[in-house]
Structure formats: C-alpha cells, structure tokens
C-alpha cells in the first residue's frame, strides 16, 4: 500500500523587491510548512513596439526532489497564472523548457540571436592600436546606471520584447565570493555618457576563453565603433580572435558590427526558449490600440478600422491567442501566420498586413530579448 500523499496548499508572498523588480513568490507547501514547489512572478513593463504594458514573467521554477513527477508544478503554474491574469494581461517566460509551457498557453515568441565579431576586422576598420587604451572608455560603476537606463530606453523605444527600464533599475549581476559579476565599460564624450557595454559575468577561476557582451548601446555609430574597439583590445589582451555581442543585427551596434564584418547567429526554437502568453485578450488589444494605429502610419481610422479592432478584441479576427501574441511582438508577420494556417479574412487582409508586418521592418524592429532582461 502506497504512502498517503500529504495535503499541499498554495500560497503567495507578494511584492518583494528583488534586484529592482517587484517579485511575487508563488508556492506549494505541505500543511506542516515543508516546501513542495515554488516559482517567481516578476513584474515589469514590456514593449510591443512604441507602447509598453504591464506584464509579469515566470522564473525560478523549482520542485523539491522528493515531490517531483507528481503533478505539483502543473498545479502551481495554473494557480499562479490565475493570479497573474487578475493583475496583468500578458505573461512571459524567458527560458521555457521545451514541450512544457505550451500546455499553459505559452508560445515561442522571440528568436535567440548574437553577433560574432572578429578582432582583426575591428582593428582594420577603426585603425586603433590594440595595445593602446581607447579614448573615453573606462570601467563603469553604479554611478553610471541612471545614464545607462536613459540611453537604453531611448535606443529601444520601439523594439518589441525589451523592458521599459525604470529609474533605479539595476539588474547587473552582483559581485559574490566566487563570482565577479557583470563587468561594464562606459564611453564618455563631453562629460556625458555616449555608450556602454555589459560583459557576461563569470566565476573566478574559469578559463578566460571567450568575451561575451550581454548588451551594447551607443548614441551613434562613432560611439559604437569605439566600444567595439575597446572590446577588441580586451580580446587582444586575452589572446582571443573574436568576441560575441548579444545585440540584434538591425540595432545601431549591430549595423556598426556588420559594417566591420561579423557573423550573425539566430535560432528559432519550435517551442521553449523565450515564450509569451495572452492572459486577457480584449484588455491587451485595447491597451495596444495606439501602437496598432502607429503601425498603420497614415491610414486614417474609419468605421472599417474600428470594426476590425473590435473583431480583434473579441477573437473573431485571429482567434488563436498564441498566433496573436507572435504577431503583436513581431515574431510573425501575416505571411508567417498564413504559412502556419492562420488565415486572414479578405476584408481585413490589408489592415492586418499593416498591423503585423513582422520584425525587421521600419515600423517594427527585430524582436530581441537582452540577457539582462531575463528574470
């Protein structure tokens, strides 16, 4: 006879401030208080283009070893999503496990991407001596964060999936005993911040076999080139021939690297990875209406436009929420949706093409999630 399962209860501990983001802990515990499973629901504002909306992301998902394979995580996710739907209209998972989160309405919505830049190419294009310091570039500090936030928000004001960072944001990996944390380089010109780069943290004692940049933002192409030169110098000091920058190819940093010569790496996962789910369709579409009107450029609102918006809110137009969130974020264009059998009614075809042009278009830059925005 099997041992009787303990009674498990669901609890939430709300609004803890963790590394400058509000975090709600959702837990399953036994009646005796022993932990069974836990996840974090992290609050932030995420862009769907030029409009940012309140959202929550799921992270830190874990079940205690002795309680695994008993359905506890499924129950925890379902109950957590019910609470999330009362607070926000859309949810995200930054590193979803393949084949798991689809059951809860999530769908892959952003590709993985990075640029691999040869050091020799940077040296040729910039003309800087790799043995000499790059003018204006120095190590960053906490005092630079407010200017970094302003520059980031300006650079990505219309880029889907990126967070709208608030004053006081600090998601840099903190220093610990065996981990030096995030390393930052800042470029200052005329006593103002002109750009910055954040390097991936590593553990002390790790072989220095690579240089990976989690984020590189600059005010202009000249500033981006100086930061790339500083990174090339760092690689030269470590005897490395290339470095990786986790920036989209259509960003200013990406365009500058492309001009120098680089390799773009992109991966489109069929499931798992960076995922999104619509929790309240009508409310989400209503909040994104200014963004949808922006995407239509000079097309004036008329009765047909309003009718289409109402149909989109109700679900008569694009009834599949997983298709809708991919279209809103720019992961899909209308052509991508139709290739996946999500047909557009003829009367709305032209409007949907304007609403959902896909990433990499003038009205909707390529979707991308910065590493430091992963909760």
PyMOL commands that set and color helices and strands:
alter all, ss='L'
color gray80, all
select helices_A, chain A and resi 65-67+72-85+101-104+119-126+142-155+221-237+252-260+281-287+289-295+303-314+321-329+334-339+346-355+371-373
alter helices_A, ss='H'
color red, helices_A
select strands_A, chain A and resi 8-18+21-30+35-47+52-63+90-96+107-110+112-118+137-139+183-189+192-199+212-218+242-245+262-267+273-278
alter strands_A, ss='S'
color yellow, strands_A
deselect
rebuild
show_as cartoon
